[in-house]
Amino acid sequence: MNGGDAYGVMEAQYIRRHHRHEPRENQCTSALVKHIRAPVHLVWSLVRRFDQPQKYKPFVSRCVVNGDLGIGSVREVNVKSGLPATTSTERLELLDDDEHILGIKIVGGDHRLKNYSSIMTVHPEIIDGRPGTLVIESFVVDVPEGNTNDETCYFVQALIRCNLKSLSDVSERMAVQDRTEPINGY
């Protein structure tokens, strides 16, 4: 795995366990981690929504799902302007609510991410004495003609970092609202 991110012991264990990609020649792979100050159930409630990635992914403007949201379902995603793409067709490869694992493969669209597949895992942790969440997202993708391995990895990592930052912001806002809501009307 490359990416320049230093992993702690727990992150490294989770990556070895859940994020095994077998890159072929002319592919790059990496894993990114994000610590979020919100409990796992809140973070997972956003991540698991294959039909609503726009709830936290800032570059998604619209999503339409074909299928019952089970493994093999396909979503058509519209991408906001500013990126070198307008659509992406993605298939749900893995959804495990017990282990908090989501796997997606891009199967079409007008972009350069060929043979892209990603895995996201969500793990409970304690941050400053409160329930928090460790999110890990890894990917493997072809290096397009005319690009280097480093350029391709850097581009995908930048997109994922942006998505993880937004996931963190949305989750932490939800967690604060949860703590400030009155319990049983009091």
C-alpha positions in Angstrom: 0.0 0.0 0.0 1.3 3.4 -0.8 -0.1 6.9 -0.1 2.3 8.3 2.4 -0.1 7.8 5.3 1.4 6.4 8.4 -0.9 3.8 10.0 -1.2 2.9 13.7 -1.3 -0.7 14.9 -5.1 -0.9 14.8 -5.4 0.7 11.4 -2.7 -1.6 10.0 -4.6 -4.7 11.4 -7.9 -3.6 9.9 -6.2 -2.9 6.6 -4.6 -6.3 6.5 -7.9 -7.9 7.5 -10.4 -6.1 5.2 -8.5 -4.1 2.6 -6.6 -6.7 0.5 -6.5 -5.6 -3.1 -4.5 -7.5 -5.6 -3.2 -4.8 -8.0 -2.3 -5.9 -11.4 0.5 -4.3 -13.5 -0.5 -0.7 -14.3 -2.8 -0.3 -11.3 -2.3 1.7 -8.1 -3.8 1.0 -4.7 -3.9 2.9 -1.4 -5.8 3.1 1.9 -6.8 6.2 3.7 -7.9 6.6 7.3 -10.1 9.1 9.1 -10.9 9.5 12.8 -14.4 10.9 13.3 -15.8 12.3 16.6 -19.1 10.5 16.2 -20.4 7.1 17.2 -20.2 4.2 14.7 -23.9 3.9 14.3 -24.2 7.5 13.0 -21.2 7.2 10.6 -22.4 3.8 9.3 -25.9 5.1 8.8 -24.4 7.4 6.1 -21.8 5.1 4.6 -24.2 2.1 4.1 -26.7 4.2 2.1 -25.6 3.0 -1.4 -28.7 4.8 -2.7 -27.8 8.2 -1.2 -24.0 8.9 -1.5 -24.8 12.6 -1.9 -25.7 12.8 1.8 -21.9 13.1 2.4 -20.1 13.0 -0.9 -19.8 16.6 -2.1 -19.2 15.8 -5.7 -22.4 13.8 -6.2 -25.4 15.7 -7.3 -27.9 12.9 -8.0 -28.1 9.1 -7.6 -30.6 6.6 -9.0 -30.5 2.9 -8.0 -31.5 0.0 -10.1 -32.2 -3.0 -7.9 -33.3 -3.7 -4.3 -30.2 -2.3 -2.6 -28.8 -5.8 -2.3 -25.4 -7.0 -3.5 -25.3 -6.5 -7.3 -27.5 -3.4 -7.3 -26.3 -0.7 -9.6 -26.4 3.0 -9.1 -26.1 5.8 -11.7 -24.4 8.8 -10.1 -24.3 12.3 -11.5 -21.1 14.2 -10.7 -21.1 17.9 -10.1 -19.3 20.1 -12.5 -15.6 20.8 -11.9 -14.5 17.2 -12.1 -13.4 15.5 -15.3 -16.6 13.4 -15.3 -20.4 13.8 -15.4 -21.6 10.2 -14.7 -20.5 7.1 -12.9 -22.1 3.7 -12.9 -21.3 1.7 -9.8 -22.2 -1.8 -8.5 -22.6 -2.8 -4.8 -20.2 -5.6 -4.3 -20.3 -6.0 -0.5 -22.6 -4.7 2.3 -22.1 -6.2 5.7 -24.0 -4.4 8.5 -22.5 -6.6 11.2 -18.9 -5.9 10.3 -19.6 -2.4 8.8 -18.0 -3.1 5.4 -19.1 -1.5 2.1 -17.6 -2.6 -1.3 -18.2 -0.8 -4.6 -17.0 -1.4 -8.1 -17.2 1.2 -10.9 -18.6 -0.5 -14.0 -19.1 2.4 -16.3 -19.4 6.2 -16.8 -17.6 9.0 -18.6 -14.4 9.2 -16.5 -10.9 7.8 -16.4 -11.3 5.5 -13.3 -11.2 2.1 -15.1 -11.4 -1.1 -13.0 -11.9 1.0 -9.9 -13.0 -0.8 -6.8 -13.1 0.4 -3.2 -13.7 -1.0 0.3 -14.9 1.2 3.2 -14.8 -0.1 6.8 -16.1 1.6 9.9 -14.7 0.7 13.3 -15.6 1.9 16.8 -13.0 3.7 18.8 -12.8 6.1 21.8 -11.7 9.7 21.0 -11.1 11.9 24.0 -13.2 9.7 26.2 -16.2 9.7 23.8 -17.5 7.2 21.3 -15.7 7.8 17.9 -15.3 6.0 14.6 -12.3 5.0 12.6 -13.1 4.9 8.9 -10.8 3.3 6.4 -11.3 3.5 2.6 -9.0 1.6 0.2 -9.1 1.4 -3.5 -7.4 -0.2 -6.6 -7.7 1.4 -10.1 -6.0 1.3 -13.5 -3.4 3.9 -14.2 -4.8 5.7 -17.4 -2.7 6.1 -20.5 -0.5 9.2 -20.2 -0.6 9.2 -16.3 1.9 7.9 -13.8 1.1 5.6 -10.9 1.7 8.5 -8.5 -0.5 11.0 -10.4 -3.4 8.5 -10.4 -3.1 7.6 -6.8 -2.8 11.3 -5.8 -5.9 12.2 -7.7 -8.0 9.3 -6.2 -6.6 10.0 -2.7 -7.6 13.7 -3.0 -11.2 12.7 -3.9 -11.4 10.2 -1.1 -9.9 12.7 1.4 -12.6 15.2 0.4 -15.3 12.6 0.8 -13.9 11.5 4.2 -13.7 15.1 5.4 -17.3 15.7 4.4 -18.4 12.4 6.1 -16.6 13.6 9.2 -18.3 17.0 9.1 -21.8 15.6 8.5 -21.4 12.8 11.2 -20.0 15.1 13.8 -22.9 17.6 13.2 -25.4 14.7 13.6 -23.6 13.6 16.8 -23.8 17.1 18.3 -27.5 17.3 17.5 -28.0 13.8 19.1 -26.4 15.1 22.3 -28.4 18.3 22.4 -31.8 16.7 21.7 -34.0 16.5 24.8 -34.4 13.0 26.0 -38.1 11.9 26.5 -39.2 15.5 26.1 -37.0 16.9 28.9 
